[in-house]
Amino acid sequence: MTIERGEFDAITIADLEELVAAQVPEGLRLEYKRELYGNSDSDKREFLKDVTALANSNGGHLILGIEESGGGAAQITGVECSDTDAEILRMEQMLRGGVEPIISGVRIKAISVEQNRNVFILRLPKSWHPPHRVVAKGSNRFYMRHSAGVHEPNVEELRALFNQSATALEQARLFRDERIAIACSGEGDHPLVGNGRLFLHIFPTAASSGMVNLNIEEAYEKHLSFRPIGATGMTPRYNYHGFINERGGDHNHGYTQIFRNGCLEAAMGNIVREHEGNRGIPGLSIERYIFQCLSLYINGLRDLGVSPPLILMFTFESVGGVIYHVSRNEWGDYEPPLPEGIMHLPEVFLEDYGDDVDYHRVVRPAFDALWNAIGYSRSQFFNEEGMWIGERR
């Protein structure tokens, strides 16, 4: 296994020995340090410079405890450290307090070399929310990495960095629109049923880099994390795009598709109901189905090694003129009908993995916009902490 291709948690001393045996040189995605960074202000700024330079460029690894010679790995020396957990916490605190915006998806681990001597490995994803700036101890600088080391970007390089986030969002929207068009075209041997459809798309910003290639067999093994929205059962199978979970039955009422590049598409058909000549969506039930699956999906992608940040997009299709009912009595209220046939709720960004309430807080603005469309100032189904509870306040 190589450092670049291997699962981060599976990296061992043998992988470091491979670097030394092959005298793998430093480069765009790899830097060695013989010692730990100290506690002085200049040492902390040096640490943050090296980390942000990788994140602002192509991502990669910073390895502490390997001596280099002529730019290549020469010897595993390890660094003296009796409490690796405390040292990892110190580095995490420096990153949280010294970089703007925060770098998502940083992984840090220690590998024991001998008693009280360890090698620390930091894996930095390529950031799709750059540029990250060092702000610690009076600093206010941007850094990038090139083959010869670290440099401060010029105006054109900075402009390109600032444009990356916008480009990722444009690609996410294009992916969403193309996928919805395909799903609603009626093509294929098992087309998604109509009468109103719901789509959730999760687009890892790293997907547009071409550097993500999921282990589809592992995704299949974790299929319970990707059950279709509102489904009690599922049929998992491999397909051209990667792996899909389908609801049972002769007609396709929904599915969850996992793509090799880490993207996720969850769809639910036939969400519009008819009652005494009125057409409506049972909003409470639909939102409950969504939030029963939301954390499962996000944590499932996390467990497959998909790096954040993630762009989440909710879309309601073929819902123009339909009433979105938010009462427990699904036909007991008559809010204004939804104004558009296709409603793209505002895209939201999940910067890093967390817990249920973190995910609920992130997506709340999308549901606030949905409730705005039916005359409310914001969704009434969230509590004060930002958790979706399905109770009107």
Helices and strands as residue ranges (DSSP letters): G 8-10, H 13-21, E 30-33, H 41-56, E 60-64, E 66-69, E 72-76, E 79-80, H 84-98, E 99-100, E 107-114, E 117-124, E 133-134, G 136-138, E 141-142, E 144-146, E 149-151, H 155-183, E 197-204, G 205-209, H 216-221, G 223-226, E 235-239, E 242-246, E 254-259, E 264-269, E 273-275, E 278-282, H 283-303, E 310-317, E 323-325, E 342-344, E 348-350, H 356-372
